[in-house]
Amino acid sequence: MAAGVNLPARRVLVRDLKRFDDGMSRLLPVMEVKQMLGRAGRPRYDPVGEAWLACKGGDPRQMADEIADRYIHGPVEDITSKLAAEPAMRFHLLSSIATGTPYKKGDW
């Protein structure tokens, strides 16, 4: 439930910080982990929230430091819009036409 669904929670546990992708085990992006952790303790739903990152193997203190450096203190990845790609723009334009979405400023 990283994004797209408004499901607040008091406690969030991220069990795995890796995902199997393209035949390899890869670390989750910082932005995705922060999005998951941000579900904990949403202001309108809970007065407090807890977020936990679980890790496996290695020295626990070293792992905790590495995780904190990457996911808590580290920068998030750059965002690149895919809307500028011609197939994506075509899809959204045709969808807007088909659904009758307002297309002029005065129509809003």
LOTOR-832049 format. One record per atom (N, C-alpha, C): residue in three letters; chain; atom name; x negated, y, z negated. Coordinates in steps of 0.05 Angstrom, whole numbers, plus 5000, padded with zeros to 4 digits. Atoms other than C-alpha are relative to their C-alpha. Example, Ala and Ser with C-alpha at 12.3 -4.5 7.8 and 13.67 -1.06 7.14 Angstrom:
+-----+-------+------+------+------+------+
: res : chain : atom :   px :   py :   pz :
+-----+-------+------+------+------+------+
: ALA :     A :    N : 4982 : 4976 : 5000 :
: ALA :     A :   CA : 4754 : 4910 : 4844 :
: ALA :     A :    C : 4982 : 5024 : 5000 :
: SER :     A :    N : 5016 : 4976 : 5001 :
: SER :     A :   CA : 4727 : 4979 : 4857 :
: SER :     A :    C : 5015 : 5022 : 4986 :
+-----+-------+------+------+------+------+
This chain:
+-----+-------+------+------+------+------+
: res : chain : atom :   px :   py :   pz :
+-----+-------+------+------+------+------+
: MET :     A :    N : 4984 : 4976 : 5000 :
: MET :     A :   CA : 5000 : 5000 : 5000 :
: MET :     A :    C : 4983 : 5025 : 5000 :
: ALA :     A :    N : 5019 : 4977 : 5000 :
: ALA :     A :   CA : 4944 : 5048 : 5017 :
: ALA :     A :    C : 5013 : 5025 : 5010 :
: ALA :     A :    N : 4990 : 4976 : 4988 :
: ALA :     A :   CA : 4984 : 5096 : 5060 :
: ALA :     A :    C : 5027 : 4994 : 5013 :
: GLY :     A :    N : 4976 : 5002 : 4984 :
: GLY :     A :   CA : 5051 : 5109 : 5092 :
: GLY :     A :    C : 5025 : 4994 : 4984 :
: VAL :     A :    N : 4977 : 5006 : 5016 :
: VAL :     A :   CA : 5096 : 5087 : 5036 :
: VAL :     A :    C : 4998 : 5014 : 4973 :
: ASN :     A :    N : 5001 : 4985 : 5025 :
: ASN :     A :   CA : 5114 : 5129 : 4976 :
: ASN :     A :    C : 5007 : 4981 : 4977 :
: LEU :     A :    N : 4997 : 5019 : 5022 :
: LEU :     A :   CA : 5104 : 5076 : 4922 :
: LEU :     A :    C : 4981 : 5008 : 4977 :
: PRO :     A :    N : 5017 : 4993 : 5022 :
: PRO :     A :   CA : 5076 : 5109 : 4860 :
: PRO :     A :    C : 4998 : 4977 : 4980 :
: ALA :     A :    N : 5004 : 5021 : 5020 :
: ALA :     A :   CA : 5048 : 5064 : 4805 :
: ALA :     A :    C : 4985 : 5012 : 4976 :
: ARG :     A :    N : 5015 : 4991 : 5023 :
: ARG :     A :   CA : 5022 : 5074 : 4735 :
: ARG :     A :    C : 4972 : 4989 : 5000 :
: ARG :     A :    N : 5026 : 5013 : 5000 :
: ARG :     A :   CA : 4964 : 5026 : 4745 :
: ARG :     A :    C : 4995 : 4988 : 5028 :
: VAL :     A :    N : 5008 : 5011 : 4974 :
: VAL :     A :   CA : 4927 : 5009 : 4809 :
: VAL :     A :    C : 4974 : 4985 : 4997 :
: LEU :     A :    N : 5024 : 5017 : 5000 :
: LEU :     A :   CA : 4876 : 4953 : 4817 :
: LEU :     A :    C : 4992 : 4994 : 5028 :
: VAL :     A :    N : 5010 : 5007 : 4974 :
: VAL :     A :   CA : 4834 : 4948 : 4879 :
: VAL :     A :    C : 4981 : 4976 : 4995 :
: ARG :     A :    N : 5014 : 5025 : 5006 :
: ARG :     A :   CA : 4811 : 4876 : 4876 :
: ARG :     A :    C : 4975 : 4995 : 5017 :
: ASP :     A :    N : 5022 : 5004 : 4982 :
: ASP :     A :   CA : 4766 : 4874 : 4936 :
: ASP :     A :    C : 4992 : 5026 : 5014 :
: LEU :     A :    N : 5010 : 4976 : 4986 :
: LEU :     A :   CA : 4723 : 4930 : 4965 :
: LEU :     A :    C : 4989 : 4994 : 5027 :
: LYS :     A :    N : 5009 : 5008 : 4973 :
: LYS :     A :   CA : 4708 : 4891 : 5028 :
: LYS :     A :    C : 5024 : 4988 : 5015 :
: ARG :     A :    N : 4980 : 5012 : 4983 :
: ARG :     A :   CA : 4750 : 4868 : 5086 :
: ARG :     A :    C : 4986 : 4986 : 5023 :
: PHE :     A :    N : 5011 : 5015 : 4977 :
: PHE :     A :   CA : 4736 : 4817 : 5141 :
: PHE :     A :    C : 5010 : 5014 : 5025 :
: ASP :     A :    N : 4993 : 4985 : 4976 :
: ASP :     A :   CA : 4734 : 4857 : 5206 :
: ASP :     A :    C : 4980 : 4996 : 5022 :
: ASP :     A :    N : 5018 : 5005 : 4978 :
: ASP :     A :   CA : 4705 : 4841 : 5274 :
: ASP :     A :    C : 4979 : 4979 : 4994 :
: GLY :     A :    N : 5018 : 5022 : 5006 :
: GLY :     A :   CA : 4674 : 4777 : 5248 :
: GLY :     A :    C : 4980 : 5006 : 4978 :
: MET :     A :    N : 5019 : 4993 : 5022 :
: MET :     A :   CA : 4638 : 4813 : 5191 :
: MET :     A :    C : 5016 : 5009 : 4975 :
: SER :     A :    N : 4989 : 4989 : 5025 :
: SER :     A :   CA : 4652 : 4831 : 5119 :
: SER :     A :    C : 4990 : 5028 : 4997 :
: ARG :     A :    N : 5007 : 4971 : 5001 :
: ARG :     A :   CA : 4654 : 4907 : 5115 :
: ARG :     A :    C : 5012 : 5013 : 4975 :
: LEU :     A :    N : 4989 : 4985 : 5023 :
: LEU :     A :   CA : 4662 : 4955 : 5057 :
: LEU :     A :    C : 5024 : 5017 : 5009 :
: LEU :     A :    N : 4977 : 4983 : 4994 :
: LEU :     A :   CA : 4728 : 4992 : 5055 :
: LEU :     A :    C : 4991 : 5029 : 5002 :
: PRO :     A :    N : 5006 : 4972 : 4998 :
: PRO :     A :   CA : 4725 : 5064 : 5076 :
: PRO :     A :    C : 5007 : 5015 : 4974 :
: VAL :     A :    N : 4996 : 4984 : 5025 :
: VAL :     A :   CA : 4720 : 5115 : 5019 :
: VAL :     A :    C : 5028 : 5012 : 5001 :
: MET :     A :    N : 4974 : 4987 : 4998 :
: MET :     A :   CA : 4782 : 5151 : 5044 :
: MET :     A :    C : 5023 : 4981 : 4994 :
: GLU :     A :    N : 4980 : 5020 : 5004 :
: GLU :     A :   CA : 4823 : 5087 : 5043 :
: GLU :     A :    C : 5002 : 4993 : 4970 :
: VAL :     A :    N : 5000 : 5006 : 5028 :
: VAL :     A :   CA : 4802 : 5070 : 4972 :
: VAL :     A :    C : 5011 : 5023 : 4983 :
: LYS :     A :    N : 4989 : 4976 : 5015 :
: LYS :     A :   CA : 4816 : 5141 : 4947 :
: LYS :     A :    C : 5030 : 5002 : 5004 :
: GLN :     A :    N : 4971 : 5000 : 4995 :
: GLN :     A :   CA : 4885 : 5136 : 4980 :
: GLN :     A :    C : 5014 : 4980 : 4982 :
: MET :     A :    N : 4988 : 5020 : 5017 :
: MET :     A :   CA : 4899 : 5072 : 4942 :
: MET :     A :    C : 5000 : 5008 : 4971 :
: LEU :     A :    N : 5002 : 4992 : 5028 :
: LEU :     A :   CA : 4874 : 5099 : 4876 :
: LEU :     A :    C : 5018 : 5024 : 4994 :
: GLY :     A :    N : 4983 : 4977 : 5004 :
: GLY :     A :   CA : 4915 : 5162 : 4886 :
: GLY :     A :    C : 5029 : 4993 : 4994 :
: ARG :     A :    N : 4973 : 5009 : 5006 :
: ARG :     A :   CA : 4979 : 5121 : 4877 :
: ARG :     A :    C : 5005 : 4999 : 4970 :
: ALA :     A :    N : 4997 : 5002 : 5029 :
: ALA :     A :   CA : 4965 : 5117 : 4802 :
: ALA :     A :    C : 5007 : 5026 : 4987 :
: GLY :     A :    N : 4993 : 4976 : 5016 :
: GLY :     A :   CA : 5000 : 5167 : 4757 :
: GLY :     A :    C : 5008 : 5024 : 5017 :
: ARG :     A :    N : 4990 : 4978 : 4984 :
: ARG :     A :   CA : 5036 : 5209 : 4809 :
: ARG :     A :    C : 5016 : 5019 : 4982 :
: PRO :     A :    N : 4988 : 4980 : 5018 :
: PRO :     A :   CA : 5059 : 5275 : 4776 :
: PRO :     A :    C : 5030 : 4998 : 4995 :
: ARG :     A :    N : 4971 : 5000 : 5004 :
: ARG :     A :   CA : 5134 : 5268 : 4787 :
: ARG :     A :    C : 5010 : 4974 : 4988 :
: TYR :     A :    N : 4990 : 5026 : 5008 :
: TYR :     A :   CA : 5136 : 5195 : 4766 :
: TYR :     A :    C : 4988 : 4990 : 4974 :
: ASP :     A :    N : 5013 : 5010 : 5024 :
: ASP :     A :   CA : 5086 : 5183 : 4709 :
: ASP :     A :    C : 4983 : 5022 : 4988 :
: PRO :     A :    N : 5017 : 4980 : 5013 :
: PRO :     A :   CA : 5050 : 5226 : 4658 :
: PRO :     A :    C : 4970 : 4993 : 5001 :
: VAL :     A :    N : 5028 : 5009 : 4998 :
: VAL :     A :   CA : 4986 : 5184 : 4664 :
: VAL :     A :    C : 4998 : 4978 : 5022 :
: GLY :     A :    N : 5005 : 5021 : 4980 :
: GLY :     A :   CA : 4955 : 5136 : 4713 :
: GLY :     A :    C : 4972 : 4988 : 4995 :
: GLU :     A :    N : 5026 : 5014 : 5002 :
: GLU :     A :   CA : 4899 : 5084 : 4713 :
: GLU :     A :    C : 4993 : 4988 : 5027 :
: ALA :     A :    N : 5010 : 5012 : 4975 :
: ALA :     A :   CA : 4857 : 5063 : 4772 :
: ALA :     A :    C : 4976 : 4983 : 4994 :
: TRP :     A :    N : 5022 : 5019 : 5006 :
: TRP :     A :   CA : 4811 : 5003 : 4770 :
: TRP :     A :    C : 4988 : 4990 : 5027 :
: LEU :     A :    N : 5014 : 5012 : 4977 :
: LEU :     A :   CA : 4759 : 4980 : 4821 :
: LEU :     A :    C : 4986 : 4975 : 4990 :
: ALA :     A :    N : 5013 : 5025 : 5008 :
: ALA :     A :   CA : 4739 : 4907 : 4814 :
: ALA :     A :    C : 4976 : 4994 : 5018 :
: CYS :     A :    N : 5023 : 5008 : 4983 :
: CYS :     A :   CA : 4672 : 4881 : 4837 :
: CYS :     A :    C : 4990 : 4972 : 4991 :
: LYS :     A :    N : 5009 : 5028 : 5005 :
: LYS :     A :   CA : 4640 : 4812 : 4841 :
: LYS :     A :    C : 4970 : 4999 : 5005 :
: GLY :     A :    N : 5028 : 5006 : 4996 :
: GLY :     A :   CA : 4569 : 4788 : 4834 :
: GLY :     A :    C : 4982 : 5023 : 4992 :
: GLY :     A :    N : 5020 : 4980 : 5007 :
: GLY :     A :   CA : 4506 : 4824 : 4814 :
: GLY :     A :    C : 5002 : 5009 : 4971 :
: ASP :     A :    N : 5001 : 4988 : 5026 :
: ASP :     A :   CA : 4489 : 4863 : 4752 :
: ASP :     A :    C : 5024 : 5020 : 4997 :
: PRO :     A :    N : 4976 : 4983 : 5002 :
: PRO :     A :   CA : 4554 : 4895 : 4727 :
: PRO :     A :    C : 4995 : 5030 : 4998 :
: ARG :     A :    N : 5006 : 4971 : 5002 :
: ARG :     A :   CA : 4522 : 4962 : 4709 :
: ARG :     A :    C : 4990 : 5011 : 5026 :
: GLN :     A :    N : 5010 : 4990 : 4974 :
: GLN :     A :   CA : 4486 : 4968 : 4775 :
: GLN :     A :    C : 5023 : 5002 : 5020 :
: MET :     A :    N : 4977 : 5000 : 4983 :
: MET :     A :   CA : 4549 : 4949 : 4812 :
: MET :     A :    C : 5019 : 5024 : 4994 :
: ALA :     A :    N : 4983 : 4977 : 5008 :
: ALA :     A :   CA : 4589 : 5001 : 4772 :
: ALA :     A :    C : 4988 : 5026 : 5010 :
: ASP :     A :    N : 5013 : 4975 : 4991 :
: ASP :     A :   CA : 4538 : 5055 : 4789 :
: ASP :     A :    C : 5003 : 5003 : 5030 :
: GLU :     A :    N : 4998 : 4999 : 4971 :
: GLU :     A :   CA : 4538 : 5037 : 4863 :
: GLU :     A :    C : 5029 : 5007 : 5009 :
: ILE :     A :    N : 4972 : 4995 : 4993 :
: ILE :     A :   CA : 4614 : 5036 : 4866 :
: ILE :     A :    C : 5007 : 5029 : 4994 :
: ALA :     A :    N : 4994 : 4972 : 5008 :
: ALA :     A :   CA : 4619 : 5103 : 4829 :
: ALA :     A :    C : 4987 : 5019 : 5020 :
: ASP :     A :    N : 5014 : 4983 : 4981 :
: ASP :     A :   CA : 4567 : 5134 : 4875 :
: ASP :     A :    C : 5014 : 5001 : 5027 :
: ARG :     A :    N : 4987 : 5001 : 4974 :
: ARG :     A :   CA : 4604 : 5112 : 4937 :
: ARG :     A :    C : 5029 : 5009 : 5000 :
: TYR :     A :    N : 4971 : 4996 : 4999 :
: TYR :     A :   CA : 4678 : 5114 : 4920 :
: TYR :     A :    C : 5010 : 5023 : 4982 :
: ILE :     A :    N : 4990 : 4978 : 5017 :
: ILE :     A :   CA : 4683 : 5167 : 4865 :
: ILE :     A :    C : 4985 : 5026 : 5006 :
: HIS :     A :    N : 5016 : 4976 : 4996 :
: HIS :     A :   CA : 4626 : 5216 : 4876 :
: HIS :     A :    C : 4992 : 5005 : 5029 :
: GLY :     A :    N : 5009 : 4998 : 4973 :
: GLY :     A :   CA : 4612 : 5203 : 4949 :
: GLY :     A :    C : 5020 : 5015 : 5018 :
: PRO :     A :    N : 4982 : 4986 : 4982 :
: PRO :     A :   CA : 4641 : 5242 : 5008 :
: PRO :     A :    C : 5017 : 4980 : 5016 :
: VAL :     A :    N : 4983 : 5017 : 4983 :
: VAL :     A :   CA : 4699 : 5215 : 5050 :
: VAL :     A :    C : 4990 : 5002 : 5028 :
: GLU :     A :    N : 5009 : 5000 : 4972 :
: GLU :     A :   CA : 4688 : 5198 : 5122 :
: GLU :     A :    C : 5014 : 5022 : 5016 :
: ASP :     A :    N : 4988 : 4980 : 4983 :
: ASP :     A :   CA : 4701 : 5248 : 5177 :
: ASP :     A :    C : 5025 : 4988 : 5014 :
: ILE :     A :    N : 4975 : 5009 : 4986 :
: ILE :     A :   CA : 4770 : 5245 : 5210 :
: ILE :     A :    C : 4998 : 5010 : 5029 :
: THR :     A :    N : 4999 : 4993 : 4972 :
: THR :     A :   CA : 4775 : 5245 : 5286 :
: THR :     A :    C : 5028 : 4994 : 5010 :
: SER :     A :    N : 4973 : 5003 : 4989 :
: SER :     A :   CA : 4843 : 5256 : 5317 :
: SER :     A :    C : 5000 : 4983 : 5025 :
: LYS :     A :    N : 4997 : 5016 : 4976 :
: LYS :     A :   CA : 4864 : 5204 : 5368 :
: LYS :     A :    C : 5021 : 5012 : 5019 :
: LEU :     A :    N : 4979 : 4987 : 4984 :
: LEU :     A :   CA : 4919 : 5250 : 5394 :
: LEU :     A :    C : 4989 : 5012 : 5025 :
: ALA :     A :    N : 5012 : 4989 : 4976 :
: ALA :     A :   CA : 4871 : 5281 : 5443 :
: ALA :     A :    C : 4995 : 4980 : 5022 :
: ALA :     A :    N : 5003 : 5021 : 4980 :
: ALA :     A :   CA : 4863 : 5214 : 5478 :
: ALA :     A :    C : 5025 : 5000 : 5018 :
: GLU :     A :    N : 4977 : 4998 : 4981 :
: GLU :     A :   CA : 4908 : 5214 : 5540 :
: GLU :     A :    C : 5021 : 4979 : 4995 :
: PRO :     A :    N : 4978 : 5020 : 5005 :
: PRO :     A :   CA : 4945 : 5148 : 5525 :
: PRO :     A :    C : 5016 : 5007 : 4975 :
: ALA :     A :    N : 4985 : 4993 : 5025 :
: ALA :     A :   CA : 4963 : 5172 : 5454 :
: ALA :     A :    C : 5017 : 5024 : 5005 :
: MET :     A :    N : 4984 : 4976 : 4994 :
: MET :     A :   CA : 4986 : 5240 : 5479 :
: MET :     A :    C : 5024 : 4993 : 5017 :
: ARG :     A :    N : 4978 : 5008 : 4983 :
: ARG :     A :   CA : 5028 : 5208 : 5533 :
: ARG :     A :    C : 5021 : 4986 : 4984 :
: PHE :     A :    N : 4981 : 5015 : 5017 :
: PHE :     A :   CA : 5060 : 5161 : 5483 :
: PHE :     A :    C : 5017 : 5019 : 4983 :
: HIS :     A :    N : 4986 : 4982 : 5017 :
: HIS :     A :   CA : 5078 : 5217 : 5435 :
: HIS :     A :    C : 5018 : 5019 : 5015 :
: LEU :     A :    N : 4984 : 4982 : 4983 :
: LEU :     A :   CA : 5103 : 5263 : 5490 :
: LEU :     A :    C : 5025 : 4986 : 5010 :
: LEU :     A :    N : 4977 : 5015 : 4990 :
: LEU :     A :   CA : 5148 : 5209 : 5520 :
: LEU :     A :    C : 5019 : 4993 : 4977 :
: SER :     A :    N : 4984 : 5006 : 5023 :
: SER :     A :   CA : 5172 : 5190 : 5450 :
: SER :     A :    C : 5017 : 5024 : 4992 :
: SER :     A :    N : 4985 : 4976 : 5007 :
: SER :     A :   CA : 5191 : 5262 : 5436 :
: SER :     A :    C : 5022 : 5006 : 5019 :
: ILE :     A :    N : 4980 : 4996 : 4980 :
: ILE :     A :   CA : 5228 : 5268 : 5501 :
: ILE :     A :    C : 5023 : 4980 : 4996 :
: ALA :     A :    N : 4980 : 5021 : 5003 :
: ALA :     A :   CA : 5265 : 5202 : 5490 :
: ALA :     A :    C : 5017 : 5004 : 4975 :
: THR :     A :    N : 4985 : 4997 : 5025 :
: THR :     A :   CA : 5286 : 5219 : 5419 :
: THR :     A :    C : 5013 : 5027 : 4997 :
: GLY :     A :    N : 4988 : 4973 : 5001 :
: GLY :     A :   CA : 5305 : 5291 : 5434 :
: GLY :     A :    C : 4987 : 5017 : 4978 :
: THR :     A :    N : 5015 : 4984 : 5020 :
: THR :     A :   CA : 5253 : 5318 : 5385 :
: THR :     A :    C : 4998 : 5029 : 5010 :
: PRO :     A :    N : 5003 : 4972 : 4991 :
: PRO :     A :   CA : 5252 : 5395 : 5386 :
: PRO :     A :    C : 4972 : 5005 : 5012 :
: TYR :     A :    N : 5026 : 4995 : 4987 :
: TYR :     A :   CA : 5198 : 5420 : 5432 :
: TYR :     A :    C : 4994 : 5030 : 5003 :
: LYS :     A :    N : 5005 : 4971 : 5000 :
: LYS :     A :   CA : 5206 : 5496 : 5427 :
: LYS :     A :    C : 5001 : 5010 : 4971 :
: LYS :     A :    N : 5001 : 4989 : 5027 :
: LYS :     A :   CA : 5191 : 5538 : 5366 :
: LYS :     A :    C : 5028 : 5007 : 4989 :
: GLY :     A :    N : 4973 : 4992 : 5008 :
: GLY :     A :   CA : 5262 : 5564 : 5364 :
: GLY :     A :    C : 5019 : 4976 : 4993 :
: ASP :     A :    N : 4984 : 5023 : 5005 :
: ASP :     A :   CA : 5290 : 5493 : 5362 :
: ASP :     A :    C : 4997 : 4988 : 4972 :
: TRP :     A :    N : 5005 : 5012 : 5027 :
: TRP :     A :   CA : 5261 : 5478 : 5293 :
: TRP :     A :    C : 5021 : 5011 : 4982 :
+-----+-------+------+------+------+------+
